[in-house]
Amino acid sequence: MDRHVNSSSRRPGRPPSQKARRAIVLAARKLIEERGPTGVTMEGAAALAGVGKPTVYRHFADRHELAMAALMQMATPEGGMTQPGAPLQELKRQLLAMAALFESPTGRFVTSVLASGHGETEMSKAFRSHFIEQRREQSRKLLLESKQAGAIRRDANVELALDQLYGPILYRLLIGHSPVNRELVGKLLGQLLEGIGCR
């Protein structure tokens, strides 16, 4: 009988778990807004989210991972619709917006965490998959639209072009030897279009 109660209560437990995760991330965002990224603690997030500390640890390994999850959510812009007939301008706009983020205090914190030896943690993997890969996918669509519109060469290798754009950005974020800024992405995009653009 106990087994039946436990198994039946586990199944509907998954949605509340995701609800708890969202509440925890929202709590971490509030802590960042009030105290900055270094003010995020597991205890503080648990208290604000109205959950127990073990629940926070069930979703995040430590406060750095929690802070990164909140920062990624804060850094994800809403919208970003492609301008009809101008996919390359939209690509430039997206890249410059990403660079502006990394020039901000929030972005500099993200960069410092990524470059401080956390390269293979779940936190940095999540950053790559949820932040960089999302933007790479957006750029892929814009480059394919540019091909169809005749703005870049029909024989352009889009996947290689994406590597040329995002490879240096990710390398700088992980190694931390040079900043990711608007000057960098402007040069990367300009150099790329010199090779694949229609003349």
MIPA-601544 format. One line per 3 residues: number of its first residue (from 1); their letters; for each residue x, y, z of C-alpha. Coordinates in steps of 0.001 Angstrom, whole numbers, plus 524288, in hexadecimal, padded with zeros to 5 digits. Example, Ala and Ser with C-alpha at 12.3 -4.5 7.8 and 13.67 -1.06 7.14 Angstrom:
BEGIN
1> as> 8300C/7EE6C/81E78 ~ 83566/7FBDC/81BE4
END
This chain:
BEGIN
1> mdr> 80000/80000/80000 ~ 80B04/80941/8035E ~ 8116A/805C6/7F683
4> hvn> 80506/80954/7EF2F ~ 80447/8168C/7F5F5 ~ 8127F/8198B/7F306
7> sss> 811CE/815BD/7E4A1 ~ 8052D/81D2F/7E258 ~ 80A8B/82951/7E8CB
10> rrp> 8173A/828FC/7E0FD ~ 810C8/829F7/7D3BD ~ 80A11/83705/7D5D2
13> grp> 81642/83B96/7DD01 ~ 81DB6/83EDF/7D082 ~ 81656/84B48/7CCA5
16> psq> 8179F/850FA/7DA67 ~ 82632/84E13/7D980 ~ 82743/856A5/7CD64
19> kar> 81EC8/860BD/7D409 ~ 82819/8609A/7DF9F ~ 833B2/86241/7D66A
22> rai> 82D7E/86E2B/7D02A ~ 82ABE/873E3/7DD91 ~ 838D8/87198/7E1AD
25> vla> 83E42/87811/7D567 ~ 83508/8838F/7D737 ~ 839AD/884BD/7E54D
28> ark> 847D0/884B5/7E09C ~ 8447C/88F80/7D6F3 ~ 83EFF/897B1/7E1F6
31> lie> 84B5D/89578/7E9DF ~ 853B1/899B9/7DE42 ~ 84B9A/8A60D/7DC8D
34> erg> 84CA8/8A954/7EAFB ~ 85A8C/8A51D/7EE31 ~ 86172/8A1CB/7E178
37> ptg> 8655F/8942C/7DC9E ~ 86E39/8918D/7E844 ~ 86287/89378/7F14B
40> vtm> 85BF9/886F9/7EC80 ~ 85BD0/87C7B/7F70E ~ 854D9/86F7A/7F7DD
43> ega> 84EBE/87374/804D3 ~ 84A16/8808F/7FFAB ~ 84432/87A98/7F363
46> aal> 83D52/87017/7FB4A ~ 8376A/87A22/8046D ~ 832AF/88300/7F972
49> agv> 82D5F/877A1/7F16C ~ 82653/871D5/7FD15 ~ 82D0B/86495/7FBDC
52> gkp> 8366F/85CCD/8042D ~ 8450D/85DAB/801F5 ~ 8459E/84F50/7FD9B
55> tvy> 83C34/852D0/7F28F ~ 8459E/85D39/7EDBD ~ 850D7/85369/7EDFC
58> rhf> 84871/849CD/7E674 ~ 848A7/85335/7DAF0 ~ 855C5/85A2A/7DC5B
61> adr> 862E8/8551F/7E0F5 ~ 86739/861EC/7E73A ~ 86499/8707E/7E7B2
64> hel> 86D06/87308/7DBA2 ~ 864AD/869EF/7D371 ~ 8584B/87031/7D8C4
67> ama> 85D64/87DE5/7D615 ~ 8610C/87A0A/7C835 ~ 85379/87470/7C5AA
70> alm> 84D58/88126/7CA51 ~ 856D9/8896F/7C280 ~ 85440/88199/7B61F
73> qma> 845C4/883DD/7B7D0 ~ 847E1/89264/7BA2A ~ 850BA/8932F/7AE43
76> tpe> 8472C/88CD5/7A4DA ~ 84080/897AB/79D31 ~ 83230/896EB/799E7
79> ggm> 82DFC/89779/78BCC ~ 838E0/89935/7820F ~ 83099/897BD/775EE
82> tqp> 8376D/89806/768DD ~ 83580/8A462/760ED ~ 82F02/8A03F/7540C
85> gap> 838C9/8A0A4/748FA ~ 84446/8A456/751CF ~ 84945/897EA/75875
88> lqe> 85768/89C8C/75888 ~ 853B6/8A919/75F89 ~ 84C40/8A101/7697C
91> lkr> 85803/897FF/76B12 ~ 8609C/8A3B8/76DC4 ~ 856A3/8A918/7776F
94> qll> 85628/89C2A/77EDA ~ 864F4/89AFC/77F76 ~ 86688/8A8FA/78424
97> ama> 85C0B/8A6D9/78E81 ~ 8635B/89ACD/79344 ~ 8701C/8A275/793A7
100> alf> 86980/8AD7E/79B26 ~ 8652A/8A383/7A52E ~ 87318/89EC6/7A74F
103> esp> 877A9/8ACC9/7A8F2 ~ 86DC5/8AEC4/7B3F5 ~ 8705D/8AB99/7C258
106> tgr> 867B2/89F84/7C11A ~ 86F07/89AF0/7B51B ~ 87C4C/89D5B/7BB48
109> fvt> 8783D/89503/7C6DD ~ 8740D/88A09/7BDAC ~ 88107/88B12/7B685
112> svl> 888F2/88ABC/7C315 ~ 881AF/87EA5/7C7EA ~ 8838B/87784/7BAFC
115> asg> 8920A/87AD3/7BA96 ~ 894C3/87770/7C8D0 ~ 8961D/868D7/7C763
118> hge> 887CB/86524/7C676 ~ 88904/86169/7B81A ~ 883A3/8539A/7B91E
121> tem> 87983/85542/7C3D0 ~ 86B05/853B5/7C172 ~ 86A26/86270/7C2C7
124> ska> 87303/86564/7B73E ~ 86D1E/85A72/7AF29 ~ 85FC3/8605A/7B196
127> frs> 864EF/86DA2/7AD8C ~ 86A16/86826/7A0C8 ~ 85DB5/8609B/79D9F
130> hfi> 853A8/86A9C/7A21D ~ 85A6F/8773B/79E83 ~ 864BB/87559/793FD
133> eqr> 85DB9/86A58/78CCF ~ 850D9/871C0/78CAC ~ 85779/87D5E/7867B
136> req> 85EB9/874B8/77CED ~ 851BD/86EE2/778BB ~ 84BFF/87C76/776D9
139> srk> 857CC/8802C/76E9F ~ 85674/873B7/76692 ~ 84894/8777D/762C7
142> lll> 84CD2/88538/75F27 ~ 8581F/8806D/756BE ~ 84F26/876CE/74FCD
145> esk> 8458A/881F7/74D4C ~ 850DC/889FD/74817 ~ 85424/87F02/73EAA
148> qag> 8463F/87E7B/739B2 ~ 845FA/88D41/73835 ~ 852DB/88D14/730A5
151> air> 859C5/8955A/73AE4 ~ 86490/88B2C/73C79 ~ 86A06/88141/73302
154> rda> 86190/87565/7301D ~ 86D34/86C4E/73231 ~ 87071/8720D/73F98
157> nve> 8725E/867C0/74A2C ~ 86939/86C8D/754DC ~ 86E33/86355/75F7C
160> lal> 87C3D/86780/75D1B ~ 877FB/875BC/75D16 ~ 8718A/873A9/76A60
163> dql> 87E0D/86D8A/76F9A ~ 88594/87964/76ABA ~ 87C27/8827E/771C3
166> ygp> 87A13/87B7D/77E9C ~ 886F1/8742F/78013 ~ 88EE8/8805B/783BB
169> ily> 883F7/8854E/78C92 ~ 8830B/878AB/79448 ~ 891E4/87773/794CB
172> rll> 89331/88501/79AB1 ~ 88872/88242/7A485 ~ 88EA7/87590/7A91E
175> igh> 89CE9/879D9/7A8FA ~ 89A9A/887E6/7AD22 ~ 8A6B2/88D51/7A64F
178> spv> 89F54/8980C/79EF2 ~ 891D8/89E33/7A01E ~ 885CA/89B11/79837
181> nre> 88121/8A873/793DA ~ 87A89/8AF79/788A5 ~ 88778/8B20E/781E2
184> lvg> 88A54/8A372/78194 ~ 87D39/89F28/77C11 ~ 87D62/8AA33/7721B
187> kll> 88A9B/8A59B/76D11 ~ 8868B/89746/76D3B ~ 87A4B/899F5/76568
190> gql> 88154/8A310/75BFC ~ 88C1F/8992B/7598E ~ 88230/88E4D/757AB
193> leg> 87A35/895F9/74DCC ~ 8867B/89958/74633 ~ 887D4/88AD0/743B0
196> igc> 879C3/886AC/7416C ~ 872EE/89340/73D8A ~ 86E65/89630/72FCF
199> r> 875EF/8A0DF/7290D
END
